Amino acid sequence: MHSYIDKPHLQLDYDPVLGCVVHTWRGYFTEDEYRQAMRHCLELLHQTGARGLIVDMRTAAHDYWLDNPWTAETWFAELLATDVRKLAVVTAAAPSAIKHFFPAADSLLVGRYFSSLTEACAWISQQGI
């Protein structure tokens, strides 16, 4: 795994074996730090051509991801413009086996929640959707 950013509130890695970016939130972060980190994530996705994204929120102090309009309206639209086809969200209280399908032009992004990073990596590594 190659580390691109390692800060107290964020670690951003690329796993070339999985073809996946792993975005790990830690502790407390401001909304500005959140947006900047999410932009860095998009940049890394474009640079690597990753087809998978894991967002690990188990040690985040809060969940901007869940209720932030900017995430839904701006960031997610930009995510659909990348090569990502699988989005795994790891949370302490993940609803198991819930899938969301997000059609994007001629592609499909599948999202799923997990309670462990190991399970998320195993799902990302599977061929197909």
Salt bridges, closest charged atoms under 4 A:
ASP6 OD1 - ARG26 NH2 2.98
GLU31 OE2 - ARG35 NH2 3.40
GLU43 OE1 - HIS40 ND1 3.61
ASP56 OD2 - ARG58 NH2 2.65
